[in-house]
Amino acid sequence: MTSLPKNLKIGVVRGGPSAEYEVSLKSGANVLKHLSETHRPIDIFISKDGKWHINGLERKPERILKNVDVVYNALHGAYGEDGGIQALLDHHGVPYTGSNKFASALGMNKFLTKERVKEIGVKTPLYTIVRDGEDVYVRAKDIFKNLPHPVVIKPVDSGSSVGVTIAQTPVEVLEGLQKAMSGGHSAIVEEFIAGREATCGVLDNFRGQKTYALPPVEIFPPIENNFFDYDSKYNGQSREVCPASFRGQDKKEIERISALVHEALGLRHYSRSDFIISPKRGIYFLEVNTLPGLTDECTFPKSLSAVGMSNKDFIHHIISLALS
């Protein structure tokens, strides 16, 4: 296990203003629990309205950050993964876990991510973007006419599986756009590809490799659902298997693409990429998550366990990476 100085002041930031607030609280709680075995971590809570707290007291971020040597970022979604908190921590010179502000913003934007992975030859479903302010009625008709359907619709800048709709008819496309774009979001629309769902984590500087791909996890959505949505992910309705039973060639390719995407987007420390494996059309990259969750329901800890790495060792490892 990576050795960290015993007197290191580690702040764990959790909560935040995004739709993934509850998951962030759980991820942060797991990090605090494991760090408490070796250190005295500082619980930094951000409320839904963006106010920072330490020891239950509201304080300005700059005052709180004076008390820490490094931050473990357990925020998910908006502000935590889009470069917001990263810019603040950079401004105050505080090292932190996860990708920097530019890579975080790129990874959070599903459209820009797809544009980048296409440049490096990674296959992804046909897609288009509907920007905030466009006429959704006109765009819904255009999408139904020009994209193979059904289509998958989701906010362009939310966490994986948040606000997802699968639409088969023009009315469903319109309703999916309205749902994804509520609150001023743009939406990404892509062709639905049937197949096996997989996700694959990546870890920096592990076992002698600069970018180490963890074993892929296969995800089995609830029987009554035909895709892996946010509710089934965090309410224990889905089933995950790790290591997955993909044939050797597919497993290697999923791992290769995950590492390639991690490097091409300039991500650091760790990430997780999602895939569809079509029996006829092959492997398709869907999106990347720059701060995978660490709750009991999340897939990333399952991958760590498959290679014999405990959550505690992982947490120490990425804090060490942040400090270096």
N, C-alpha and C positions, 0 to 999 in steps of 0.2 A: 504494500500500500504506500502511496505517496506520502512522505512525511511533511507535515506542516508545522511551523513554529507553534508551541503551546500557547504563547501569549498573543497569537494573531487575533485581531478583532474582525470577526466576519459578520457582516450585515446580511440578513436574508430578507429580500424585498418580495412581498406578496400582496394579493388583493388586486387593486387597480380598477380602472373605469370600464373595462371591456365586458363583453358577454360571457367571458370565461373566468369571471371573478371567483366563483365557487371552486373551480378546478385549481385556480392559482392558490387559493387558501390551502387546499389539500396538498398540493405539491410543496408549497412552502413549509407546511407542518411536517411533512416527511423529511425535508432537508434539515429543519431545526432538530427533529428527533435524532437523526443520525449524527449531526454535528455535536449534539449535546453529550455524546459519548466520549468526545475527545477535546472539545472546546466549550466556550461559553458564548454561543452565537447570539447576535442581537436581532430580535424580531422587529422588522420594519414593516408596518402595515400601511397600505394606501387604501383609503376608502373609495367607494364608488364615485364620489364627487371629486376625487383627486387629491384629497388632503392627506398629508403624511403624518404618521404617528410612531412614537417610540415609547415603550413601557406604558402604553395606554394613553399617552399625552400627545396632543397635536403639536407638531413643531415644523418649522420651515425645513425644507430638504437640506439646505446648506448647513444648518445647525446640526441635523442628524448625521450628515455625511462626514462631519469633522471627527466623529467618534468611531469611524470604521477604517480598516486597512484595505478591505476588499469587499465587494458585494456579490453575493450569489443572487442572480436574477431569476426569481421564480414567478414572474409575471407572465401571463399568456394573453395573446390577442393585442388589441389596440393599446398603444403606449409602451407595453412591455416588449413587443416583438417588431414594432414598426420603425424603430430608431429614436423614439421619443425619450425614453429614459436613458438610452445609450448616449444621446447628445448631452443630457444633463450630467451624467456621470463623467463623461469626457471633459466637460467644462470645469468640473471640480477636481479633476485629476485622480479619480477613484477607479482602480482596476475593477473589472466585473467579468462574470462568466457569460459565455455566449458570444454571438457575432457582434461586430461593431455597427455603428449607426447606419452606414451606407449599405452594407450587406444585409442588415436586418430589414431595411426599407425595401430592398430589392426582393428578398425572399418572401416578404409579407404580401407583395403585390403579385397576384397569380398571373396576371397578364404579362408583366415585365419578366417574370420568371420563365414563362413559356417562350417568350421571344428570345431569351438568352439560351435556353436549352436547345432550341431549334438551331441556333447558330453553331452549336457543337455537335450536331447530328443526332440528338436524342429525340426519339419518336414520342409525340404527344397527340392526343385527339384533336381533330379540327376544332377551331375555337374562334370566337369573336368577342369584342368588348362592347358593352353598352354603357356609355359614360353618363354620369349624373348630369341632368339638364336636357338630355336628348328626349325626343318624343317616344315614349315606350310603346305606344300603340303602333306607330309606324315601324319601329325596330322589331316588335314582336312578329309582325307580318313578314318582314324581311328575313328574319331568322328562320321562321317556319318554312319559308320558300327555299332558302339557300343552304341550310344546314341539314344533314341527315338527322332524322328524329327517330326515337326520343332524344331530347337534349338534357344536359345537366346544367342547372343555373345556380350560381352562388355569388355572394359578395366578392369583389375582387381583392378586398383587403382585410378579410376576417380570418380567424383561425380555421384549420382544416375541419371539414364537416359541419361548419356553422352555417345555418340559413340555406341549406341545400334543397333544391326541388328538382325532381325529374318530370319533364313535361312532354306530353305526347301530342296534344292538340294546340291550336292557336290560342284558345282561351287559357289553357294551362301555362303556355309560354308567357303570356301577359301577366298572369297571376304570379308566376315565379319571378319575373322581373320586378314586379311591384314589391314582392317580399324581400328580394335580395337588395333592392335599392332603397328600402326604407331607411331613413336616417341619413340620407345624403351619400350613400355608397354608389360606386359604379358596380356593374355586374359583369361577370365573365360567363359566357355560354359556350358549352362544348358538346360535341357528339357523345352520346352514351355508348360505351363499349361494354358488352357483356363479357364476363370472365371472372377469374379468381382474383380476389383483392389481396394485396400484399403491402407491407410497409417495411422499410429497411433503415436501421439506424447507422450512423457513422460517428466515429470517435477519433479525435486527433491524438497523435503521438502515443499509440498503444501497440504493445508487442512488436516494437521495432519498426512500425509503419507510420509514416506521416499522416496518412488517412486510412483508418482501419474500418472496414465495413463489417458490421455485426450480422449475425444470421437473420435472414428475412423472417417476418411473422406473417402467417396467413390469417386473414380475418373472415369470419363467417357471420354475416349479418343475421338478424332475427328472421325466422321463416316468413313472417308476415311482411317483411320489408325486402326490397331488392337492392338495397345499397346501404353502406355503412354511414349512418348519420350521427349527428352530435349526441342526440339523446341515447341512442343505443350504445354509443361508445362509453358514456359515463354513467349509465344506469345499469350496467351489467347485463344488458340484453344481447350483446354479441358474444361470440366465442373466438378466442385467438389461439393459434397453435404455433409454438416456437420450440425448436427449429421447424420450419414449414416443410412439407413433403414435396416441394417442387423438384423436378428432375434436375440433375446436376448442372446442365447447361443453362437452364433458366435461373437457377439460384446464383450462379456465377455472374450472369448478366445483370440481374437485379442489384447485386452487390457492386458490380463495376459502375453501373449508372449512378447509384447512390453516391459513391465516392467522387465520380466525375462531376455531378451536379454540385456537390459540396464545394469542390475546388473552383469550379467555373463561376459560381456566384460569390466567391470570396468569403464563404462562411468559415467560422472557426469554432473550435472546441468540440461541438457535437451538432448533429442535425438528424432529421428523419425524412425520408422521401416516400411518397405513396405511389402505388402502381396498380394497373389492371393488366392481368395476363390473359389475353384472348387465345382460345385454343386454335384459332385459324389465323389471326393477324399478329400474334406475338405480344411483346411487352411494351406497354405504354406508360410513360411517366405522367403523373397527374399534378402533383404539387409538392412543395417542400415545407417542413416545419422547422424553424430555426431554434425553437425552445421546446422540445418535446416534454410532455408532462411526466411527473414522477409519482403519480398516484397509483394505488393498487390496481386500478382499472386500465392504466396506460400500457402501451405495448413496449415502450423503450426499456423499462426495467426487466421485462421478460427476455429481451435480447441480451441484456447484460448478464442475467442469470445463466443463460445458455452458454456463455463463454467463461463462466465461473467468476464473474465480477459482481461484488455486492454493491448495493446502492451507496453504502458508506464509502467504499473504495472509489466508486465513480465520482462522488461529490468531492472527495479530497483531490482526485486527479484533475478535475476541471478547475478547481480553485487554484491548484498549482499552475495550470496552464494560464489562468488569468494573471497570476502574479509574475509569470515569466514573460 
